[in-house]
């Protein structure tokens, strides 16, 4: 099977549409250039239970990110683009190695900036026996064209809905259009993927888990996010699996943007109570102990 694919010469893979000539080795807003980079590939046990299960999620962390959030816990790879250059053939083998280790699924973390490379690798790996569900782990900042290109390759979307306020998303992610873009993207992935489907072992085989990370001092915006999640769920009950997260830790440049502390138990309880009041009960909540730095993996090129 050929591994040919087109490297963007005027990149529009993400909503930034920065136009970088990546075929000539230029880097885009996301930090990604013309050669695929991976920072870590290993079994990961800290996703939602229906993703990590008992054997772990076969998680591949890709270098670069279109959002560049000021508080990103993965900032060495997302903002600083740490990683190792690998071929498409090597990425296909990484997928197969994770399957051989017993992974429940293949979990692609921030893959959008490398979509052509990853689709080529998935095609190779499938031809060689890969048969696990594929998870797209995304910040929700995706174009409709990108979502359409993932059709037939992504089974599960592990997507964020971070903000509603344009002012807040501009401050935290330099993306004032975040909510407008993410709302359209999430509606597209729900239409593409359909309602959640579970295997006999309770593991998610297909569907959308929609995450929200509550930020300290900004729970009013969390309420607005939950309003939108509830509106989707009210219109089509069970169309998504909500996941309300408390794991915010003030990494990277968080203090410079006014969020240099962890969320309080009181703040998180208010967010959880609001979600329950809105009927978002068929999903996941976190213990406050999840806000610990040791839950962030070491980006040491494991498995690469």
C-alpha positions as CSV (number, residue, x, y, z in Angstrom):
1,X,0.0,0.0,0.0
2,X,1.4,3.4,-1.0
3,X,2.1,5.9,1.8
4,X,1.9,8.9,-0.6
5,X,0.0,12.0,0.8
6,X,0.1,15.7,0.2
7,X,2.0,17.9,2.6
8,X,0.3,21.3,2.7
9,X,2.0,24.0,0.7
10,X,-0.5,26.6,2.1
11,X,-1.8,25.0,5.3
12,X,-5.5,25.3,6.2
13,X,-5.7,22.2,8.3
14,X,-6.9,24.2,11.4
15,X,-9.2,27.2,11.8
16,X,-6.2,29.5,12.0
17,X,-5.6,28.9,8.2
18,X,-2.1,30.4,8.6
19,X,-1.1,29.4,5.1
20,X,2.4,28.1,6.0
21,X,4.3,26.3,3.2
22,X,4.9,23.1,5.2
23,X,6.0,21.3,2.1
24,X,9.0,23.7,2.0
25,X,9.6,23.0,5.7
26,X,8.0,26.2,7.1
27,X,6.2,25.8,10.4
28,X,2.6,26.9,10.9
29,X,1.0,28.7,13.9
30,X,0.7,25.3,15.5
31,X,4.5,24.8,15.4
32,X,4.3,21.9,13.0
33,X,6.4,21.8,9.8
34,X,7.0,19.3,7.1
35,X,8.1,16.2,9.0
36,X,5.8,14.3,11.4
37,X,6.8,14.6,15.1
38,X,5.7,12.4,18.0
39,X,6.6,13.0,21.7
40,X,5.3,9.8,23.4
41,X,3.5,6.6,22.6
42,X,2.4,4.4,25.5
43,X,-0.5,2.8,27.4
44,X,-2.3,5.6,29.3
45,X,-4.6,4.9,32.3
46,X,-5.9,8.3,33.1
47,X,-8.6,8.9,30.5
48,X,-12.3,8.2,31.2
49,X,-12.9,4.6,32.4
50,X,-14.6,3.6,29.1
51,X,-11.5,4.7,27.2
52,X,-8.6,3.5,29.5
53,X,-10.4,0.4,30.8
54,X,-8.1,-2.1,32.6
55,X,-5.4,-2.4,29.9
56,X,-5.0,1.3,29.0
57,X,-5.5,3.5,26.0
58,X,-2.8,3.3,23.3
59,X,-2.0,7.0,23.4
60,X,0.2,8.8,20.9
61,X,1.0,12.4,21.7
62,X,1.7,14.5,18.7
63,X,3.9,17.7,18.7
64,X,2.4,21.1,18.1
65,X,-1.1,22.4,18.6
66,X,-3.4,25.0,16.9
67,X,-4.7,26.4,20.2
68,X,-1.6,27.1,22.3
69,X,-3.6,27.5,25.6
70,X,-1.7,29.5,28.2
71,X,-2.3,26.8,30.8
72,X,-1.6,23.7,28.8
73,X,-0.4,20.8,30.9
74,X,1.2,19.3,27.8
75,X,3.0,22.6,26.9
76,X,6.4,21.0,26.2
77,X,4.9,19.3,23.2
78,X,2.0,21.7,22.3
79,X,3.8,25.0,22.6
80,X,7.5,24.1,22.5
81,X,7.0,21.3,19.9
82,X,9.2,18.8,21.7
83,X,9.2,15.5,19.9
84,X,11.0,13.1,17.5
85,X,10.7,13.2,13.8
86,X,9.3,9.9,12.5
87,X,8.2,8.4,9.2
88,X,4.6,7.4,8.3
89,X,5.8,3.8,8.3
90,X,7.2,4.2,11.8
91,X,3.9,5.7,13.0
92,X,2.0,2.7,11.6
93,X,4.3,0.4,13.5
94,X,3.8,2.4,16.7
95,X,0.0,1.8,16.3
96,X,0.6,-1.9,15.8
97,X,3.0,-2.1,18.8
98,X,0.3,-0.5,21.1
99,X,-2.2,-3.0,19.9
100,X,0.2,-5.8,20.7
101,X,0.6,-4.4,24.2
102,X,-3.1,-4.9,24.8
103,X,-4.4,-1.3,24.3
104,X,-8.2,-1.0,24.2
105,X,-7.9,1.7,21.4
106,X,-5.5,4.0,19.7
107,X,-5.7,7.5,21.2
108,X,-4.5,10.3,19.0
109,X,-3.7,13.4,21.1
110,X,-3.9,16.8,19.2
111,X,-3.5,15.1,15.8
112,X,-5.2,17.7,13.6
113,X,-2.0,19.4,12.4
114,X,-0.7,16.1,11.2
115,X,-3.9,14.7,9.6
116,X,-2.5,13.7,6.2
117,X,0.5,11.8,7.7
118,X,-1.8,10.1,10.3
119,X,-4.4,9.0,7.8
120,X,-1.6,7.5,5.7
121,X,-0.2,5.7,8.7
122,X,-3.6,4.4,9.8
123,X,-4.2,3.0,6.3
124,X,-0.8,1.1,6.5
125,X,-1.5,-0.2,10.0
126,X,-5.0,-1.4,9.1
127,X,-3.6,-3.3,6.1
128,X,-1.1,-4.9,8.6
129,X,-3.9,-5.9,11.0
130,X,-4.8,-2.9,13.2
131,X,-8.4,-3.3,14.2
132,X,-8.8,-1.2,17.4
133,X,-11.2,1.8,17.6
134,X,-9.4,5.1,16.9
135,X,-9.9,8.0,19.3
136,X,-9.4,11.7,18.2
137,X,-8.4,13.6,21.4
138,X,-8.9,17.2,20.4
139,X,-9.4,20.7,21.9
140,X,-12.5,21.1,19.7
141,X,-11.0,23.7,17.5
142,X,-11.5,22.0,14.2
143,X,-12.6,22.9,10.7
144,X,-15.6,21.2,8.9
145,X,-13.2,20.0,6.2
146,X,-10.9,18.4,8.6
147,X,-13.7,16.5,10.3
148,X,-15.0,15.3,6.9
149,X,-11.5,14.0,6.1
150,X,-11.4,12.0,9.3
151,X,-14.6,10.1,8.2
152,X,-13.9,6.4,8.2
153,X,-10.8,6.8,10.3
154,X,-12.1,8.1,13.7
155,X,-14.5,6.0,15.8
156,X,-14.5,8.0,19.0
157,X,-14.1,11.7,19.6
158,X,-12.7,12.8,22.9
159,X,-13.3,16.5,22.4
160,X,-13.2,19.6,24.6
161,X,-15.7,22.5,24.8
162,X,-13.5,24.9,26.6
163,X,-15.2,28.3,26.6
164,X,-18.2,30.3,25.4
165,X,-16.9,33.8,26.1
166,X,-14.9,35.2,23.1
167,X,-13.0,37.4,25.6
168,X,-12.0,34.5,27.7
169,X,-11.0,32.3,24.7
170,X,-9.0,35.2,23.3
171,X,-7.2,35.6,26.6
172,X,-6.5,32.0,27.3
173,X,-6.0,30.6,23.8
174,X,-5.7,33.6,21.4
175,X,-8.9,32.4,19.7
176,X,-11.8,34.8,20.1
177,X,-13.7,32.6,17.6
178,X,-13.3,29.5,19.7
179,X,-16.9,28.9,20.6
180,X,-18.3,29.6,17.2
181,X,-15.8,27.2,15.6
182,X,-16.1,24.5,18.3
183,X,-19.9,24.5,18.4
184,X,-20.0,23.8,14.6
185,X,-17.2,21.2,14.9
186,X,-18.9,19.3,17.8
187,X,-22.2,19.3,15.9
188,X,-20.4,17.9,12.9
189,X,-18.6,15.1,14.9
190,X,-21.8,14.1,16.6
191,X,-23.6,13.8,13.2
192,X,-20.6,11.9,11.8
193,X,-20.2,9.5,14.7
194,X,-23.7,9.0,16.0
195,X,-24.8,8.0,19.5
196,X,-22.4,6.2,21.9
197,X,-22.0,2.5,21.3
198,X,-20.4,0.3,24.0
199,X,-18.9,-3.2,23.7
200,X,-19.8,-6.1,26.0
201,X,-16.8,-5.1,28.2
202,X,-18.3,-1.7,28.8
203,X,-15.6,0.0,26.6
204,X,-16.7,2.8,24.2
205,X,-16.5,1.6,20.6
206,X,-18.0,4.7,18.9
207,X,-19.4,8.0,20.0
208,X,-18.5,11.4,21.5
209,X,-17.1,12.2,25.0
210,X,-17.4,15.9,25.4
211,X,-15.1,17.3,28.1
212,X,-15.1,20.6,29.9
213,X,-12.2,21.7,32.2
214,X,-13.4,24.1,34.8
215,X,-11.0,27.1,35.2
216,X,-10.5,28.9,38.5
217,X,-12.3,32.2,38.7
218,X,-14.4,31.5,35.5
219,X,-17.2,29.2,36.6
220,X,-19.8,31.5,35.1
221,X,-18.4,30.6,31.7
222,X,-18.4,27.0,32.7
223,X,-22.2,27.4,33.4
224,X,-22.6,28.7,29.8
225,X,-20.6,25.7,28.4
226,X,-22.9,23.4,30.3
227,X,-25.9,25.2,29.0
228,X,-24.8,24.4,25.5
229,X,-24.0,20.7,26.3
230,X,-27.4,20.4,27.9
231,X,-29.1,21.9,24.9
232,X,-27.6,19.2,22.7
233,X,-28.5,16.5,25.1
234,X,-32.1,17.8,25.5
235,X,-32.5,17.8,21.7
236,X,-31.2,14.3,21.4
237,X,-30.9,12.6,24.8
238,X,-27.8,10.5,25.1
239,X,-26.1,12.0,22.0
240,X,-22.9,12.6,24.0
241,X,-21.1,11.5,27.1
242,X,-20.3,14.6,29.3
243,X,-17.0,14.7,31.2
244,X,-16.6,17.5,33.7
245,X,-13.0,17.8,34.8
246,X,-11.4,19.3,37.9
247,X,-7.8,18.6,37.0
248,X,-6.7,22.1,36.1
249,X,-3.2,22.8,37.3
250,X,-1.5,26.2,36.8
251,X,1.1,25.1,34.2
252,X,3.1,27.1,31.6
253,X,2.0,30.8,31.4
254,X,-1.2,30.4,33.5
255,X,-0.2,32.9,36.2
256,X,0.5,35.6,33.6
257,X,-3.2,35.3,32.5
258,X,-4.8,35.5,35.9
259,X,-5.3,31.8,36.6
260,X,-2.2,30.9,38.7
261,X,-4.1,28.8,41.2
262,X,-6.0,25.5,41.3
263,X,-9.8,25.5,41.2
264,X,-11.3,25.3,44.7
265,X,-13.5,22.5,45.9
266,X,-16.4,25.0,46.2
267,X,-16.0,26.2,42.6
268,X,-15.9,22.7,41.2
269,X,-18.9,21.6,43.3
270,X,-20.9,24.5,41.9
271,X,-20.0,23.4,38.4
272,X,-20.9,19.8,39.1
273,X,-24.2,20.7,40.8
274,X,-25.1,22.9,37.8
275,X,-24.4,20.0,35.4
276,X,-26.6,17.7,37.5
277,X,-29.4,20.3,37.5
278,X,-29.1,20.5,33.7
279,X,-29.5,16.7,33.4
280,X,-25.9,16.0,32.4
281,X,-25.7,12.9,34.7
282,X,-24.8,10.1,32.3
283,X,-21.1,10.8,32.2
284,X,-18.0,11.5,34.3
285,X,-16.9,13.8,37.1
286,X,-13.4,13.9,38.6
287,X,-12.1,13.8,42.2
288,X,-10.4,17.0,43.2
289,X,-7.2,14.9,43.6
290,X,-7.0,14.7,39.8
291,X,-5.4,18.2,39.9
292,X,-1.9,16.8,40.5
293,X,1.1,17.2,38.3
294,X,2.0,13.5,38.5
295,X,-1.0,12.7,36.3
296,X,0.7,14.6,33.4
297,X,2.9,12.1,31.5
298,X,6.6,12.7,31.0
299,X,7.4,13.5,27.4
300,X,10.5,11.5,27.1
301,X,10.0,9.9,23.7
302,X,8.7,6.7,25.3
303,X,7.6,4.3,22.5
304,X,8.8,6.5,19.7
